[in-house]
Amino acid sequence: MDKKRVSFLSIFVFLAINVISLSKVIEGFYGKEYGHVYSFMIVALISTGLATIAFFTWRKQEYKS
Amino acid sequence: MTEDRKKNNQSANDQDMMKLVDNLNRKEDVNLNRRAFLKASFGTTVALGLATTPFGVISAVRSEKEDSNQVEIASVDELAIGEAKNFNYPTEDEPAVLVRTPDDRYVAYNNKCTHLQCPVFYEKKDNVLLCPCHKGYFDVNNGHPVAGPPQRELPKILLEVKDGKVLAVGREYRHG
């Protein structure tokens, strides 16, 4: 698979990761399990960072021609 | 005859094409495409990711407050074996019960039943914590429900025995 397709598809993977992480963070927050809140928050932020990289990679390829 | 038919067909086709053109909404066609879909998905990803941070910050502030909360509950010789004492921890609005178990250990739990928030009492005879509202029973050794409607364990108060005093030093909501 080329770079553009990988970036395109990975954004949806990161979207799914963030949906799950946010639900776990909320669950941990109301269950007062702060350890869970921190871990899933870090996962969500890393996933957001990677999604940003993937998006700009895709954009560069998409608008190249 | 066939010429007329051809002409009729042609005009019908033209009519159909015109209908198709009328059905096109140029603005939607421009806005709802693959690129726009990906951009919207990326925006959602970022929004969901960033939405986790306020929960993290509030959790950090709250856990800091709870960590620093150390309260003296009783002196070591205040309770005989099999006796219990009510107190409030970590705030005045959160009642709790301290029990000196038959095997001479101190355990403490927030004593709001995890079913419908009724107060939970220590039953010396059966060595259990009992919620009389709906007959919910909790194991005194770990605070887990053993019978009745409650499904979750009682929040556990962490204790320390220091200089002849029993101190509450923290709280765990989910515990073994």
gemmi code that builds the backbone of each chain (N, CA, C; Angstrom):
import gemmi

chains = {
    "A": [
        ("MET", (0.831, -1.211, 0.000), (0.000, 0.000, 0.000), (0.857, 1.249, 0.000)),
        ("ASP", (0.440, 2.235, -0.733), (1.244, 3.455, -0.781), (0.996, 4.314, 0.470)),
        ("LYS", (1.882, 5.300, 0.610), (1.910, 6.152, 1.796), (0.566, 6.855, 2.015)),
        ("LYS", (0.000, 7.307, 0.911), (-1.248, 8.087, 0.984), (-2.400, 7.238, 1.537)),
        ("ARG", (-2.489, 6.033, 1.043), (-3.573, 5.140, 1.473), (-3.420, 4.766, 2.954)),
        ("VAL", (-2.163, 4.505, 3.342), (-1.890, 4.146, 4.744), (-2.296, 5.301, 5.658)),
        ("SER", (-1.900, 6.524, 5.264), (-2.251, 7.698, 6.088), (-3.765, 7.850, 6.166)),
        ("PHE", (-4.405, 7.681, 5.021), (-5.864, 7.833, 4.941), (-6.556, 6.867, 5.900)),
        ("LEU", (-6.174, 5.599, 5.828), (-6.842, 4.585, 6.653), (-6.482, 4.716, 8.129)),
        ("SER", (-5.214, 5.131, 8.398), (-4.787, 5.195, 9.805), (-5.578, 6.247, 10.589)),
        ("ILE", (-6.040, 7.285, 9.898), (-6.825, 8.310, 10.608), (-8.092, 7.692, 11.208)),
        ("PHE", (-8.679, 6.752, 10.506), (-9.894, 6.107, 11.037), (-9.558, 5.169, 12.203)),
        ("VAL", (-8.365, 4.586, 12.134), (-7.928, 3.746, 13.257), (-7.734, 4.626, 14.497)),
        ("PHE", (-7.076, 5.783, 14.310), (-6.858, 6.696, 15.442), (-8.178, 7.253, 15.961)),
        ("LEU", (-9.121, 7.449, 15.071), (-10.458, 7.904, 15.485), (-11.092, 6.861, 16.413)),
        ("ALA", (-11.003, 5.594, 16.023), (-11.567, 4.516, 16.847), (-10.861, 4.454, 18.200)),
        ("ILE", (-9.528, 4.602, 18.188), (-8.756, 4.570, 19.450), (-9.220, 5.707, 20.366)),
        ("ASN", (-9.427, 6.889, 19.787), (-9.830, 8.034, 20.604), (-11.246, 7.879, 21.158)),
        ("VAL", (-12.135, 7.275, 20.382), (-13.505, 7.035, 20.881), (-13.442, 6.122, 22.110)),
        ("ILE", (-12.671, 5.039, 21.992), (-12.564, 4.079, 23.102), (-11.873, 4.733, 24.307)),
        ("SER", (-10.795, 5.479, 24.025), (-10.054, 6.126, 25.124), (-10.938, 7.109, 25.874)),
        ("LEU", (-11.692, 7.905, 25.138), (-12.549, 8.895, 25.808), (-13.581, 8.197, 26.686)),
        ("SER", (-14.155, 7.112, 26.200), (-15.151, 6.409, 27.013), (-14.501, 5.819, 28.269)),
        ("LYS", (-13.275, 5.312, 28.135), (-12.558, 4.751, 29.296), (-12.191, 5.859, 30.286)),
        ("VAL", (-11.798, 7.021, 29.770), (-11.434, 8.149, 30.636), (-12.654, 8.584, 31.455)),
        ("ILE", (-13.802, 8.697, 30.794), (-15.015, 9.123, 31.496), (-15.410, 8.076, 32.550)),
        ("GLU", (-15.298, 6.812, 32.166), (-15.618, 5.726, 33.098), (-14.691, 5.790, 34.325)),
        ("GLY", (-13.401, 5.984, 34.084), (-12.426, 6.077, 35.168), (-12.650, 7.302, 36.033)),
        ("PHE", (-13.044, 8.388, 35.404), (-13.261, 9.645, 36.120), (-14.428, 9.506, 37.104)),
        ("TYR", (-15.531, 8.970, 36.622), (-16.697, 8.834, 37.514), (-16.543, 7.663, 38.485)),
        ("GLY", (-15.714, 6.669, 38.124), (-15.438, 5.573, 39.055), (-14.305, 5.924, 40.000)),
        ("LYS", (-13.784, 7.145, 39.898), (-12.670, 7.653, 40.713), (-11.441, 6.742, 40.624)),
        ("GLU", (-11.215, 6.171, 39.450), (-9.990, 5.402, 39.227), (-9.057, 6.285, 38.418)),
        ("TYR", (-8.329, 7.116, 39.123), (-7.556, 8.145, 38.438), (-6.407, 7.562, 37.614)),
        ("GLY", (-5.910, 6.391, 38.028), (-4.865, 5.720, 37.254), (-5.320, 5.441, 35.828)),
        ("HIS", (-6.570, 4.968, 35.702), (-7.136, 4.685, 34.378), (-7.270, 5.972, 33.568)),
        ("VAL", (-7.685, 7.041, 34.249), (-7.878, 8.333, 33.563), (-6.562, 8.770, 32.922)),
        ("TYR", (-5.470, 8.718, 33.700), (-4.180, 9.183, 33.170), (-3.718, 8.308, 32.010)),
        ("SER", (-3.833, 6.973, 32.206), (-3.317, 6.085, 31.147), (-4.054, 6.311, 29.827)),
        ("PHE", (-5.383, 6.353, 29.896), (-6.138, 6.474, 28.640), (-6.038, 7.889, 28.059)),
        ("MET", (-5.815, 8.866, 28.936), (-5.608, 10.231, 28.424), (-4.304, 10.272, 27.605)),
        ("ILE", (-3.268, 9.624, 28.140), (-1.984, 9.599, 27.423), (-2.145, 8.869, 26.079)),
        ("VAL", (-2.884, 7.749, 26.109), (-3.129, 6.995, 24.858), (-3.833, 7.900, 23.839)),
        ("ALA", (-4.857, 8.633, 24.308), (-5.630, 9.501, 23.405), (-4.750, 10.618, 22.831)),
        ("LEU", (-3.873, 11.187, 23.667), (-3.038, 12.298, 23.187), (-1.999, 11.804, 22.176)),
        ("ILE", (-1.435, 10.618, 22.468), (-0.460, 10.056, 21.512), (-1.168, 9.758, 20.180)),
        ("SER", (-2.363, 9.174, 20.291), (-3.122, 8.839, 19.078), (-3.471, 10.106, 18.283)),
        ("THR", (-3.795, 11.176, 19.004), (-4.103, 12.452, 18.338), (-2.869, 12.980, 17.600)),
        ("GLY", (-1.724, 12.883, 18.255), (-0.472, 13.334, 17.635), (-0.179, 12.546, 16.365)),
        ("LEU", (-0.338, 11.222, 16.454), (-0.073, 10.376, 15.282), (-1.077, 10.658, 14.161)),
        ("ALA", (-2.331, 10.921, 14.561), (-3.359, 11.245, 13.558), (-3.003, 12.542, 12.831)),
        ("THR", (-2.454, 13.496, 13.579), (-2.045, 14.775, 12.970), (-0.935, 14.545, 11.942)),
        ("ILE", (0.033, 13.714, 12.336), (1.137, 13.402, 11.403), (0.565, 12.729, 10.144)),
        ("ALA", (-0.344, 11.754, 10.379), (-0.941, 11.023, 9.248), (-1.723, 11.966, 8.340)),
        ("PHE", (-2.428, 12.897, 8.939), (-3.243, 13.830, 8.150), (-2.360, 14.706, 7.260)),
        ("PHE", (-1.280, 15.234, 7.844), (-0.422, 16.106, 7.038), (0.320, 15.311, 5.961)),
        ("THR", (0.663, 14.055, 6.274), (1.284, 13.192, 5.251), (0.310, 12.990, 4.096)),
        ("TRP", (-0.937, 12.663, 4.445), (-1.963, 12.442, 3.413), (-2.166, 13.707, 2.582)),
        ("ARG", (-2.225, 14.857, 3.282), (-2.499, 16.117, 2.574), (-1.386, 16.451, 1.574)),
        ("LYS", (-0.148, 16.182, 2.021), (0.995, 16.461, 1.151), (0.909, 15.623, -0.132)),
        ("GLN", (0.565, 14.339, 0.046), (0.459, 13.440, -1.111), (-0.737, 13.803, -1.994)),
        ("GLU", (-1.846, 14.138, -1.343), (-3.108, 14.387, -2.043), (-3.005, 15.616, -2.950)),
        ("TYR", (-2.374, 16.671, -2.461), (-2.348, 17.932, -3.214), (-1.040, 18.130, -3.990)),
        ("LYS", (-0.274, 17.038, -4.097), (1.032, 17.147, -4.760), (0.856, 17.465, -6.251)),
        ("SER", (-0.094, 16.771, -6.885), (-0.244, 16.958, -8.339), (-1.245, 18.069, -8.650)),
    ],
    "B": [
        ("MET", (-42.975, 7.445, -39.650), (-43.463, 6.971, -38.352), (-42.302, 6.763, -37.383)),
        ("THR", (-41.298, 6.045, -37.918), (-40.129, 5.788, -37.076), (-39.369, 7.077, -36.770)),
        ("GLU", (-39.394, 7.993, -37.755), (-38.728, 9.281, -37.523), (-39.360, 10.018, -36.350)),
        ("ASP", (-40.727, 10.016, -36.324), (-41.457, 10.670, -35.228), (-41.108, 10.045, -33.879)),
        ("ARG", (-41.064, 8.704, -33.915), (-40.746, 7.993, -32.680), (-39.361, 8.375, -32.155)),
        ("LYS", (-38.415, 8.413, -33.114), (-37.044, 8.795, -32.752), (-37.003, 10.176, -32.122)),
        ("LYS", (-37.758, 11.092, -32.766), (-37.782, 12.469, -32.259), (-38.365, 12.529, -30.849)),
        ("ASN", (-39.476, 11.738, -30.699), (-40.108, 11.690, -29.372), (-39.149, 11.157, -28.306)),
        ("ASN", (-38.448, 10.046, -28.692), (-37.476, 9.457, -27.752), (-36.388, 10.437, -27.383)),
        ("GLN", (-35.922, 11.142, -28.404), (-34.847, 12.123, -28.190), (-35.280, 13.202, -27.194)),
        ("SER", (-36.516, 13.699, -27.431), (-36.965, 14.774, -26.534), (-37.188, 14.239, -25.122)),
        ("ALA", (-37.635, 12.967, -25.028), (-37.814, 12.361, -23.689), (-36.474, 12.232, -22.990)),
        ("ASN", (-35.451, 11.804, -23.752), (-34.104, 11.699, -23.172), (-33.598, 13.049, -22.682)),
        ("ASP", (-33.819, 14.056, -23.509), (-33.398, 15.402, -23.116), (-34.070, 15.826, -21.822)),
        ("GLN", (-35.374, 15.509, -21.758), (-36.130, 15.849, -20.540), (-35.516, 15.163, -19.322)),
        ("ASP", (-35.181, 13.863, -19.526), (-34.599, 13.113, -18.403), (-33.266, 13.722, -17.973)),
        ("MET", (-32.446, 14.080, -18.951), (-31.151, 14.672, -18.634), (-31.308, 15.984, -17.883)),
        ("MET", (-32.313, 16.753, -18.320), (-32.555, 18.027, -17.650), (-32.967, 17.798, -16.203)),
        ("LYS", (-33.771, 16.747, -15.999), (-34.175, 16.421, -14.639), (-32.950, 16.068, -13.784)),
        ("LEU", (-32.050, 15.270, -14.393), (-30.843, 14.880, -13.666), (-30.020, 16.094, -13.273)),
        ("VAL", (-29.892, 17.008, -14.196), (-29.111, 18.222, -13.930), (-29.775, 19.034, -12.822)),
        ("ASP", (-31.141, 19.068, -12.893), (-31.856, 19.802, -11.839), (-31.630, 19.195, -10.461)),
        ("ASN", (-31.469, 17.845, -10.473), (-31.304, 17.182, -9.178), (-29.934, 17.421, -8.543)),
        ("LEU", (-28.993, 17.832, -9.331), (-27.653, 18.043, -8.778), (-27.625, 19.291, -7.908)),
        ("ASN", (-27.081, 19.088, -6.691), (-26.896, 20.251, -5.840), (-25.400, 20.521, -5.801)),
        ("ARG", (-25.004, 21.535, -6.530), (-23.567, 21.739, -6.741), (-22.802, 21.956, -5.422)),
        ("LYS", (-23.444, 22.687, -4.518), (-22.773, 23.010, -3.253), (-22.471, 21.732, -2.457)),
        ("GLU", (-23.488, 20.854, -2.389), (-23.294, 19.583, -1.672), (-22.246, 18.726, -2.348)),
        ("ASP", (-22.280, 18.752, -3.681), (-21.339, 17.942, -4.435), (-19.904, 18.379, -4.163)),
        ("VAL", (-19.735, 19.666, -3.969), (-18.397, 20.194, -3.707), (-17.980, 19.919, -2.258)),
        ("ASN", (-18.944, 20.078, -1.335), (-18.593, 19.962, 0.080), (-18.491, 18.522, 0.578)),
        ("LEU", (-19.383, 17.642, 0.088), (-19.383, 16.265, 0.586), (-18.623, 15.365, -0.368)),
        ("ASN", (-17.333, 15.352, -0.205), (-16.526, 14.470, -1.035), (-15.501, 13.753, -0.163)),
        ("ARG", (-14.664, 12.985, -0.793), (-13.706, 12.161, -0.036), (-12.784, 13.018, 0.828)),
        ("ARG", (-12.282, 14.093, 0.251), (-11.364, 14.962, 0.996), (-12.036, 15.577, 2.222)),
        ("ALA", (-13.241, 16.072, 1.980), (-13.964, 16.716, 3.085), (-14.279, 15.701, 4.176)),
        ("PHE", (-14.603, 14.483, 3.759), (-14.914, 13.427, 4.728), (-13.701, 13.127, 5.600)),
        ("LEU", (-12.528, 13.040, 4.965), (-11.311, 12.755, 5.732), (-10.989, 13.906, 6.676)),
        ("LYS", (-11.178, 15.125, 6.195), (-10.887, 16.291, 7.044), (-11.816, 16.298, 8.267)),
        ("ALA", (-13.088, 15.983, 8.035), (-14.047, 15.948, 9.145), (-13.671, 14.842, 10.139)),
        ("SER", (-13.238, 13.697, 9.602), (-12.836, 12.583, 10.474), (-11.611, 12.969, 11.302)),
        ("PHE", (-10.670, 13.639, 10.672), (-9.475, 14.081, 11.388), (-9.846, 15.083, 12.495)),
        ("GLY", (-10.730, 16.008, 12.156), (-11.195, 16.995, 13.150), (-11.846, 16.305, 14.340)),
        ("THR", (-12.649, 15.291, 14.060), (-13.310, 14.552, 15.140), (-12.281, 13.829, 16.009)),
        ("THR", (-11.281, 13.238, 15.350), (-10.219, 12.535, 16.094), (-9.526, 13.486, 17.064)),
        ("VAL", (-9.171, 14.659, 16.579), (-8.478, 15.640, 17.419), (-9.401, 16.094, 18.562)),
        ("ALA", (-10.661, 16.365, 18.232), (-11.597, 16.845, 19.254), (-11.774, 15.800, 20.361)),
        ("LEU", (-11.926, 14.537, 19.973), (-12.113, 13.478, 20.977), (-10.852, 13.299, 21.820)),
        ("GLY", (-9.699, 13.376, 21.150), (-8.426, 13.228, 21.873), (-8.237, 14.335, 22.893)),
        ("LEU", (-8.522, 15.561, 22.486), (-8.335, 16.696, 23.399), (-9.402, 16.713, 24.498)),
        ("ALA", (-10.553, 16.112, 24.222), (-11.636, 16.095, 25.218), (-11.256, 15.291, 26.462)),
        ("THR", (-10.220, 14.458, 26.360), (-9.813, 13.664, 27.529), (-9.025, 14.502, 28.549)),
        ("THR", (-8.409, 15.595, 28.075), (-7.500, 16.342, 28.973), (-8.194, 16.994, 30.184)),
        ("PRO", (-9.385, 17.611, 30.034), (-9.997, 18.193, 31.240), (-10.249, 17.155, 32.335)),
        ("PHE", (-10.608, 15.942, 31.932), (-10.838, 14.882, 32.923), (-9.534, 14.552, 33.658)),
        ("GLY", (-8.432, 14.532, 32.907), (-7.125, 14.248, 33.504), (-6.719, 15.323, 34.492)),
        ("VAL", (-6.930, 16.579, 34.100), (-6.538, 17.703, 34.967), (-7.375, 17.686, 36.249)),
        ("ILE", (-8.687, 17.519, 36.112), (-9.557, 17.504, 37.301), (-9.198, 16.318, 38.205)),
        ("SER", (-8.896, 15.173, 37.589), (-8.505, 13.994, 38.380), (-7.235, 14.280, 39.183)),
        ("ALA", (-6.266, 14.946, 38.537), (-5.008, 15.252, 39.215), (-5.259, 16.155, 40.419)),
        ("VAL", (-6.115, 17.159, 40.241), (-6.425, 18.093, 41.341), (-7.121, 17.340, 42.475)),
        ("ARG", (-8.086, 16.514, 42.114), (-8.843, 15.763, 43.133), (-7.970, 14.783, 43.895)),
        ("SER", (-7.134, 14.030, 43.165), (-6.327, 13.007, 43.856), (-5.294, 13.666, 44.771)),
        ("GLU", (-4.824, 14.850, 44.380), (-3.896, 15.594, 45.242), (-4.565, 15.939, 46.569)),
        ("LYS", (-5.819, 16.392, 46.476), (-6.578, 16.747, 47.682), (-6.767, 15.537, 48.583)),
        ("GLU", (-7.125, 14.402, 47.967), (-7.397, 13.204, 48.765), (-6.131, 12.653, 49.391)),
        ("ASP", (-5.002, 12.771, 48.664), (-3.735, 12.246, 49.185), (-3.328, 12.921, 50.487)),
        ("SER", (-3.610, 14.223, 50.567), (-3.127, 14.971, 51.719), (-4.073, 14.877, 52.910)),
        ("ASN", (-5.151, 14.099, 52.751), (-6.167, 14.063, 53.789), (-5.897, 12.906, 54.753)),
        ("GLN", (-5.331, 13.217, 55.928), (-5.052, 12.195, 56.932), (-5.841, 12.536, 58.191)),
        ("VAL", (-6.698, 11.604, 58.609), (-7.601, 11.906, 59.729), (-7.475, 10.839, 60.805)),
        ("GLU", (-7.444, 11.297, 62.054), (-7.410, 10.342, 63.167), (-8.830, 9.855, 63.436)),
        ("ILE", (-9.005, 8.533, 63.479), (-10.349, 7.988, 63.672), (-10.566, 7.569, 65.126)),
        ("ALA", (-9.620, 6.841, 65.669), (-9.791, 6.328, 67.034), (-8.434, 5.976, 67.611)),
        ("SER", (-8.406, 5.778, 68.920), (-7.174, 5.253, 69.517), (-7.256, 3.721, 69.486)),
        ("VAL", (-6.107, 3.089, 69.550), (-6.043, 1.638, 69.362), (-6.912, 0.872, 70.362)),
        ("ASP", (-6.940, 1.365, 71.608), (-7.696, 0.622, 72.624), (-9.150, 1.098, 72.773)),
        ("GLU", (-9.576, 1.958, 71.889), (-10.951, 2.482, 71.986), (-11.997, 1.418, 71.618)),
        ("LEU", (-11.658, 0.579, 70.655), (-12.604, -0.449, 70.211), (-12.159, -1.820, 70.708)),
        ("ALA", (-13.123, -2.562, 71.253), (-12.824, -3.956, 71.607), (-12.958, -4.798, 70.337)),
        ("ILE", (-12.467, -6.024, 70.389), (-12.569, -6.908, 69.214), (-14.048, -7.147, 68.897)),
        ("GLY", (-14.413, -6.978, 67.633), (-15.811, -7.178, 67.210), (-16.660, -5.924, 67.350)),
        ("GLU", (-16.032, -4.794, 67.655), (-16.794, -3.539, 67.762), (-16.566, -2.662, 66.538)),
        ("ALA", (-17.490, -1.728, 66.360), (-17.387, -0.826, 65.193), (-17.638, 0.610, 65.633)),
        ("LYS", (-17.122, 1.521, 64.831), (-17.328, 2.944, 65.135), (-17.589, 3.704, 63.836)),
        ("ASN", (-18.548, 4.605, 63.867), (-18.827, 5.414, 62.679), (-17.983, 6.683, 62.693)),
        ("PHE", (-17.561, 7.106, 61.537), (-16.827, 8.367, 61.386), (-17.084, 8.891, 59.983)),
        ("ASN", (-16.535, 10.037, 59.665), (-16.718, 10.596, 58.319), (-15.362, 10.753, 57.643)),
        ("TYR", (-15.283, 10.294, 56.391), (-14.021, 10.404, 55.660), (-14.282, 10.266, 54.169)),
        ("PRO", (-13.661, 11.002, 53.315), (-12.685, 12.087, 53.555), (-13.335, 13.434, 53.899)),
        ("THR", (-14.649, 13.575, 53.662), (-15.300, 14.838, 54.043), (-16.390, 14.532, 55.064)),
        ("GLU", (-16.946, 15.573, 55.624), (-17.995, 15.402, 56.634), (-19.269, 14.786, 56.050)),
        ("ASP", (-19.412, 14.841, 54.740), (-20.637, 14.313, 54.112), (-20.534, 12.832, 53.758)),
        ("GLU", (-19.371, 12.251, 53.990), (-19.199, 10.860, 53.570), (-18.985, 9.947, 54.781)),
        ("PRO", (-20.078, 9.320, 55.234), (-19.970, 8.479, 56.433), (-19.189, 7.194, 56.158)),
        ("ALA", (-18.542, 6.711, 57.211), (-17.743, 5.492, 57.075), (-17.823, 4.713, 58.381)),
        ("VAL", (-17.419, 3.449, 58.310), (-17.448, 2.617, 59.516), (-16.092, 1.939, 59.687)),
        ("LEU", (-15.589, 2.033, 60.942), (-14.331, 1.371, 61.301), (-14.687, 0.124, 62.102)),
        ("VAL", (-14.110, -1.010, 61.729), (-14.418, -2.266, 62.427), (-13.123, -2.896, 62.914)),
        ("ARG", (-13.163, -3.371, 64.184), (-12.038, -4.193, 64.656), (-12.513, -5.636, 64.540)),
        ("THR", (-11.971, -6.361, 63.595), (-12.501, -7.690, 63.249), (-12.128, -8.723, 64.318)),
        ("PRO", (-12.821, -9.884, 64.315), (-12.512, -10.927, 65.301), (-11.056, -11.406, 65.245)),
        ("ASP", (-10.410, -11.272, 64.069), (-8.987, -11.658, 64.024), (-8.073, -10.459, 64.311)),
        ("ASP", (-8.626, -9.481, 65.026), (-7.890, -8.318, 65.532), (-7.184, -7.504, 64.439)),
        ("ARG", (-7.946, -7.160, 63.397), (-7.456, -6.252, 62.368), (-8.408, -5.069, 62.300)),
        ("TYR", (-7.882, -3.953, 61.861), (-8.771, -2.796, 61.633), (-9.100, -2.700, 60.151)),
        ("VAL", (-10.384, -2.579, 59.854), (-10.796, -2.333, 58.462), (-11.818, -1.200, 58.478)),
        ("ALA", (-11.871, -0.447, 57.406), (-12.844, 0.660, 57.337), (-13.357, 0.810, 55.911)),
        ("TYR", (-14.630, 1.127, 55.825), (-15.274, 1.331, 54.517), (-16.220, 2.512, 54.600)),
        ("ASN", (-16.421, 3.164, 53.479), (-17.528, 4.129, 53.412), (-18.801, 3.302, 53.549)),
        ("ASN", (-19.693, 3.734, 54.420), (-20.805, 2.822, 54.704), (-22.120, 3.204, 54.030)),
        ("LYS", (-22.013, 3.827, 52.863), (-23.216, 3.990, 52.043), (-23.325, 2.751, 51.172)),
        ("CYS", (-24.442, 2.067, 51.254), (-24.613, 0.843, 50.468), (-24.483, 1.176, 48.974)),
        ("THR", (-23.809, 0.314, 48.245), (-23.602, 0.587, 46.809), (-24.845, 0.249, 45.989)),
        ("HIS", (-25.913, -0.181, 46.674), (-27.169, -0.428, 45.967), (-27.970, 0.864, 45.888)),
        ("LEU", (-28.476, 1.317, 47.051), (-29.275, 2.558, 47.035), (-28.870, 3.536, 48.134)),
        ("GLN", (-27.609, 3.481, 48.546), (-27.031, 4.493, 49.448), (-27.547, 4.446, 50.891)),
        ("CYS", (-28.201, 3.377, 51.314), (-28.618, 3.254, 52.718), (-27.367, 3.054, 53.580)),
        ("PRO", (-27.442, 3.397, 54.862), (-26.265, 3.157, 55.716), (-26.052, 1.664, 55.982)),
        ("VAL", (-24.791, 1.286, 56.052), (-24.417, -0.120, 56.277), (-23.895, -0.249, 57.701)),
        ("PHE", (-24.291, -1.302, 58.391), (-23.886, -1.504, 59.793), (-23.098, -2.805, 59.930)),
        ("TYR", (-22.274, -2.817, 60.992), (-21.512, -4.041, 61.261), (-22.344, -4.973, 62.140)),
        ("GLU", (-22.464, -6.241, 61.712), (-23.178, -7.254, 62.495), (-22.150, -8.178, 63.117)),
        ("LYS", (-21.988, -8.011, 64.439), (-20.932, -8.782, 65.122), (-21.216, -10.286, 65.073)),
        ("LYS", (-22.505, -10.636, 65.227), (-22.890, -12.050, 65.327), (-22.438, -12.845, 64.076)),
        ("ASP", (-22.719, -12.286, 62.889), (-22.374, -12.987, 61.646), (-21.069, -12.504, 61.044)),
        ("ASN", (-20.461, -11.509, 61.676), (-19.228, -10.891, 61.164), (-19.386, -10.427, 59.709)),
        ("VAL", (-20.456, -9.679, 59.453), (-20.685, -9.111, 58.114), (-21.113, -7.655, 58.252)),
        ("LEU", (-21.052, -6.960, 57.134), (-21.615, -5.607, 57.085), (-22.996, -5.744, 56.442)),
        ("LEU", (-23.987, -5.190, 57.108), (-25.370, -5.408, 56.658), (-26.025, -4.088, 56.277)),
        ("CYS", (-26.678, -4.094, 55.107), (-27.526, -2.965, 54.734), (-28.965, -3.414, 54.997)),
        ("PRO", (-29.615, -2.854, 55.995), (-30.933, -3.361, 56.372), (-32.053, -2.989, 55.389)),
        ("CYS", (-31.826, -2.001, 54.522), (-32.904, -1.571, 53.616), (-33.383, -2.716, 52.718)),
        ("HIS", (-32.416, -3.400, 52.055), (-32.800, -4.471, 51.133), (-32.009, -5.750, 51.397)),
        ("LYS", (-31.528, -5.853, 52.626), (-30.754, -7.036, 53.044), (-29.560, -7.291, 52.127)),
        ("GLY", (-28.723, -6.295, 52.033), (-27.476, -6.453, 51.292), (-26.378, -6.791, 52.293)),
        ("TYR", (-25.586, -7.804, 51.999), (-24.509, -8.221, 52.904), (-23.160, -8.009, 52.232)),
        ("PHE", (-22.219, -7.489, 53.016), (-20.853, -7.277, 52.509), (-19.875, -8.024, 53.408)),
        ("ASP", (-18.850, -8.574, 52.779), (-17.790, -9.257, 53.535), (-16.994, -8.202, 54.304)),
        ("VAL", (-16.833, -8.417, 55.605), (-16.138, -7.402, 56.406), (-14.635, -7.375, 56.090)),
        ("ASN", (-14.099, -8.463, 55.584), (-12.651, -8.512, 55.321), (-12.234, -7.748, 54.064)),
        ("ASN", (-13.138, -7.668, 53.080), (-12.739, -6.969, 51.851), (-13.794, -5.998, 51.310)),
        ("GLY", (-14.956, -5.953, 51.944), (-15.991, -4.989, 51.531), (-16.778, -5.393, 50.299)),
        ("HIS", (-16.559, -6.609, 49.803), (-17.270, -7.061, 48.597), (-18.657, -7.601, 48.958)),
        ("PRO", (-19.625, -7.421, 48.062), (-20.974, -7.929, 48.362), (-20.994, -9.455, 48.363)),
        ("VAL", (-21.706, -10.032, 49.341), (-21.794, -11.500, 49.389), (-23.236, -11.978, 49.195)),
        ("ALA", (-24.208, -11.101, 49.458), (-25.606, -11.488, 49.253), (-26.452, -10.236, 49.103)),
        ("GLY", (-27.626, -10.408, 48.485), (-28.543, -9.281, 48.323), (-28.297, -8.508, 47.053)),
        ("PRO", (-28.983, -7.363, 46.901), (-28.916, -6.642, 45.622), (-27.610, -5.905, 45.294)),
        ("PRO", (-26.754, -5.512, 46.266), (-25.557, -4.742, 45.839), (-24.641, -5.537, 44.910)),
        ("GLN", (-24.092, -4.847, 43.923), (-23.221, -5.491, 42.937), (-21.771, -5.045, 43.065)),
        ("ARG", (-21.583, -3.867, 43.654), (-20.221, -3.331, 43.752), (-19.752, -3.327, 45.197)),
        ("GLU", (-18.411, -3.358, 45.375), (-17.845, -3.331, 46.710), (-17.964, -1.949, 47.359)),
        ("LEU", (-17.867, -1.912, 48.686), (-17.868, -0.626, 49.384), (-16.500, 0.024, 49.193)),
        ("PRO", (-16.452, 1.353, 49.063), (-15.132, 2.006, 48.974), (-14.326, 1.745, 50.255)),
        ("LYS", (-13.087, 1.372, 50.060), (-12.246, 0.983, 51.193), (-11.451, 2.185, 51.699)),
        ("ILE", (-11.466, 2.388, 52.996), (-10.651, 3.457, 53.589), (-9.312, 2.832, 53.975)),
        ("LEU", (-8.240, 3.426, 53.496), (-6.910, 2.901, 53.829), (-6.517, 3.392, 55.214)),
        ("LEU", (-6.018, 2.477, 56.027), (-5.727, 2.804, 57.426), (-4.242, 2.660, 57.744)),
        ("GLU", (-3.850, 3.414, 58.756), (-2.492, 3.272, 59.280), (-2.593, 3.317, 60.792)),
        ("VAL", (-1.900, 2.440, 61.471), (-1.870, 2.498, 62.935), (-0.516, 3.070, 63.324)),
        ("LYS", (-0.576, 4.257, 63.943), (0.676, 4.956, 64.274), (0.544, 5.591, 65.668)),
        ("ASP", (1.519, 5.385, 66.504), (1.550, 5.965, 67.859), (0.246, 5.701, 68.630)),
        ("GLY", (-0.240, 4.502, 68.532), (-1.446, 4.134, 69.285), (-2.723, 4.741, 68.725)),
        ("LYS", (-2.654, 5.248, 67.505), (-3.846, 5.850, 66.890), (-4.144, 5.192, 65.539)),
        ("VAL", (-5.439, 5.078, 65.249), (-5.828, 4.558, 63.937), (-6.127, 5.752, 63.032)),
        ("LEU", (-5.386, 5.836, 61.936), (-5.532, 6.978, 61.021), (-6.098, 6.520, 59.681)),
        ("ALA", (-6.992, 7.328, 59.138), (-7.456, 7.111, 57.758), (-6.529, 7.909, 56.856)),
        ("VAL", (-5.937, 7.239, 55.855), (-4.943, 7.927, 55.018), (-5.308, 7.996, 53.534)),
        ("GLY", (-6.368, 7.321, 53.154), (-6.736, 7.360, 51.727), (-7.964, 6.506, 51.475)),
        ("ARG", (-8.310, 6.424, 50.197), (-9.513, 5.661, 49.854), (-9.342, 4.991, 48.490)),
        ("GLU", (-9.867, 3.783, 48.406), (-9.843, 3.059, 47.118), (-11.273, 2.687, 46.760)),
        ("TYR", (-11.657, 3.017, 45.519), (-13.021, 2.675, 45.085), (-13.110, 1.245, 44.582)),
        ("ARG", (-12.132, 0.861, 43.791), (-12.104, -0.523, 43.304), (-10.931, -1.205, 43.956)),
        ("HIS", (-11.172, -2.295, 44.613), (-10.088, -2.996, 45.288), (-10.366, -4.482, 45.236)),
        ("GLY", (-9.269, -5.264, 45.344), (-9.302, -6.715, 45.197), (-10.398, -7.386, 45.910)),
    ],
}
model = gemmi.Model(1)
for chain_id, residues in chains.items():
    chain = gemmi.Chain(chain_id)
    for i, (resn, *xyz) in enumerate(residues, 1):
        res = gemmi.Residue()
        res.name, res.seqid = resn, gemmi.SeqId(i, " ")
        for name, pos in zip(("N", "CA", "C"), xyz):
            atom = gemmi.Atom()
            atom.name, atom.element = name, gemmi.Element(name[0])
            atom.pos, atom.b_iso = gemmi.Position(*pos), 0.0
            res.add_atom(atom)
        chain.add_residue(res)
    model.add_chain(chain)
structure = gemmi.Structure()
structure.add_model(model)
structure.setup_entities()
